[in-house]
Structures are given as C-alpha cells and as structure tokens.
Amino acid sequence: MEITRDFAVATFVVHQGRVLLLYHKRLGMWLPPGGHIEPNELPDEAAVREVYEETGVRVELVGERALPVDYPRQLVRPQGVQVERIGPGHEHIDLVYFARPVGPVAVRANAEVSHVGWYGPAELARLPLTEEIRLWVERALKTVPPRPGG
C-alpha cells in the first residue's frame, strides 16, 4: 500500500502554568490546537493560525532560530518532528511547537471542538490524555518561560 503524507503542526500554548487543550469531536480525543500546513504557508504561520482558528487565542512561538541573521529568514525550530498514522495509508508529519499568548486569553471553540480551555496540573491529571500528549504537555510546562514584561 502506498502511503500519503501531509505536513501538519501542533502547538502547545502555555500561560501561567496552564496549557491550552481542546477536545476534538471527530477524533474523540484531547489535543493541542493544530492542523495541516496550507500550500505556500510557512510552518510558523500555520502553527499560529491554527491556534487562533481553533481557540481564538493569539500567540507567539517560543523557540530558537538557527542563525542570528536577518537573511535568509530564520524560522522557529519546532520542539519536535514526528510521524503519526492518521488512517490506513495516510500519515502526518507533525511539527510540534510551543507558544505563549500575546493578548487576551479567553477561549472560544470552533465547530471541530466540543471543549477548549486552560488546564493546570490538577485538571490535567483528570483528563484522559494519550501518553504522547501528556509527555508534550509536561515538556511545554517546564520549557515555556513567561512572556517578558507580562
């Protein structure tokens, strides 16, 4: 069987010791905001766009850029890159990012999402997260510093 692959992003957003997660109706699981990288879209742009589309929260990515130069433009390095089986013969190459909000943190769900919110350690312990999502959440909570001046 031939395998098709799409590039996708997943963004773990951290604010005041809590992480932004949503319950994806079709997939039936708790996930960070994320989705496909559109044609001609940069991965950085997709990560920020997907968070806003799915939760209404504007974010900035947290991470390093490879070189301290203006040109060629340096993109934020993903925190991880993984391959995920989506269905028979189809996989996503997931670029995993960390981020923090840059404005209001009130959330709203879109049509794909039944629940969305900020979850701290006590709530996270009760959510039925996959091992992979739980490990990413733990890493994001340890890694993402507070926003400078905010």
C-alpha positions as CSV (number, residue, x, y, z in Angstrom):
1,M,0.0,0.0,0.0
2,E,1.3,3.4,-0.9
3,I,1.5,5.9,2.0
4,T,0.4,9.5,1.5
5,R,1.7,12.1,3.9
6,D,0.8,15.7,4.8
7,F,2.7,18.2,6.9
8,A,0.9,19.4,10.0
9,V,1.5,21.5,13.1
10,A,0.6,21.0,16.7
11,T,1.1,23.9,19.2
12,F,1.2,23.6,22.9
13,V,0.4,27.0,24.4
14,V,1.4,27.8,28.0
15,H,0.1,30.6,30.2
16,Q,0.6,31.0,33.9
17,G,1.3,27.3,34.5
18,R,-1.6,26.1,32.4
19,V,-1.7,24.6,28.9
20,L,-4.3,25.2,26.2
21,L,-6.0,22.0,25.1
22,L,-9.2,21.1,23.2
23,Y,-11.4,18.1,22.7
24,H,-11.6,17.3,19.0
25,K,-15.1,15.9,18.3
26,R,-14.2,13.9,15.2
27,L,-11.1,12.4,16.6
28,G,-12.6,11.9,20.1
29,M,-9.5,13.0,22.0
30,W,-7.8,15.8,23.8
31,L,-5.2,17.6,21.6
32,P,-3.3,20.9,21.3
33,P,-4.5,23.2,18.6
34,G,-3.2,22.1,15.2
35,G,-3.8,21.1,11.7
36,H,-2.5,21.0,8.1
37,I,0.1,23.4,6.8
38,E,-1.6,25.0,3.8
39,P,0.0,25.3,0.4
40,N,2.6,28.1,0.3
41,E,2.2,28.6,4.1
42,L,5.3,28.6,6.4
43,P,5.1,26.2,9.3
44,D,5.5,29.1,11.8
45,E,2.5,30.8,10.2
46,A,0.4,27.6,10.3
47,A,1.1,27.0,14.0
48,V,0.0,30.5,14.9
49,R,-3.0,30.4,12.6
50,E,-4.3,27.0,13.8
51,V,-4.2,28.2,17.5
52,Y,-6.3,31.3,16.6
53,E,-8.8,29.4,14.4
54,E,-9.4,26.7,16.9
55,T,-9.3,28.7,20.2
56,G,-9.5,32.5,19.4
57,V,-6.1,33.0,21.2
58,R,-3.3,34.9,19.5
59,V,0.2,33.5,20.2
60,E,3.9,33.9,19.6
61,L,6.0,30.8,19.1
62,V,8.7,30.0,21.7
63,G,11.9,28.6,20.5
64,E,15.2,29.3,18.9
65,R,16.2,30.2,15.4
66,A,19.2,28.5,13.9
67,L,21.2,31.6,13.0
68,P,21.3,35.2,14.2
69,V,20.8,36.7,10.7
70,D,18.1,38.7,9.0
71,Y,18.5,36.9,5.7
72,P,17.8,34.2,4.9
73,R,14.8,34.4,7.2
74,Q,15.2,32.0,10.1
75,L,12.1,30.1,11.2
76,V,11.4,29.0,14.8
77,R,12.7,25.5,15.2
78,P,10.0,23.0,16.1
79,Q,10.3,21.4,19.6
80,G,9.9,18.1,17.8
81,V,9.1,16.4,14.5
82,Q,7.1,13.2,14.5
83,V,5.2,10.9,12.1
84,E,1.7,10.0,13.1
85,R,-0.6,7.4,11.4
86,I,-3.9,9.1,10.7
87,G,-5.6,6.2,8.9
88,P,-4.8,3.3,6.6
89,G,-2.2,4.5,4.1
90,H,-2.1,8.1,5.4
91,E,0.3,9.8,7.8
92,H,1.0,13.3,9.1
93,I,4.5,14.7,9.6
94,D,3.8,16.8,12.7
95,L,5.9,19.8,13.5
96,V,5.4,20.4,17.3
97,Y,5.7,23.9,18.6
98,F,5.5,25.6,22.0
99,A,3.9,29.1,22.3
100,R,2.5,31.7,24.7
101,P,-0.4,34.1,24.3
102,V,0.2,37.7,23.2
103,G,-3.2,39.1,24.1
104,P,-6.4,38.1,25.7
105,V,-6.5,34.5,26.9
106,A,-10.3,34.0,26.7
107,V,-11.1,31.0,24.6
108,R,-13.8,30.0,22.1
109,A,-14.3,26.7,20.4
110,N,-14.8,26.3,16.6
111,A,-17.1,23.7,15.0
112,E,-14.5,20.9,15.2
113,V,-14.1,21.3,19.0
114,S,-16.5,20.5,21.8
115,H,-14.3,21.7,24.8
116,V,-11.4,24.1,24.9
117,G,-9.7,25.6,27.9
118,W,-6.6,26.2,30.0
119,Y,-5.7,23.3,32.1
120,G,-3.3,23.2,35.1
121,P,-1.8,20.2,36.8
122,A,-4.9,19.2,38.8
123,E,-7.2,19.3,35.8
124,L,-4.5,17.6,33.5
125,A,-4.3,14.7,35.9
126,R,-8.0,14.0,35.4
127,L,-8.1,14.4,31.6
128,P,-7.8,11.2,29.5
129,L,-4.7,12.2,27.6
130,T,-2.6,9.9,25.5
131,E,0.9,9.2,26.8
132,E,2.3,11.3,23.9
133,I,0.1,14.3,24.6
134,R,0.8,14.0,28.4
135,L,4.6,14.0,27.7
136,W,4.4,17.0,25.4
137,V,2.3,18.9,28.0
138,E,4.8,18.2,30.7
139,R,7.7,19.4,28.5
140,A,5.8,22.5,27.4
141,L,5.0,23.4,31.1
142,K,8.7,23.0,32.0
143,T,10.0,24.8,28.9
144,V,7.9,27.9,28.1
145,P,9.0,31.0,30.1
146,P,6.6,33.7,31.0
147,R,6.2,36.5,28.4
148,P,8.7,39.3,29.0
149,G,7.0,42.2,30.7
150,G,3.8,40.2,31.1
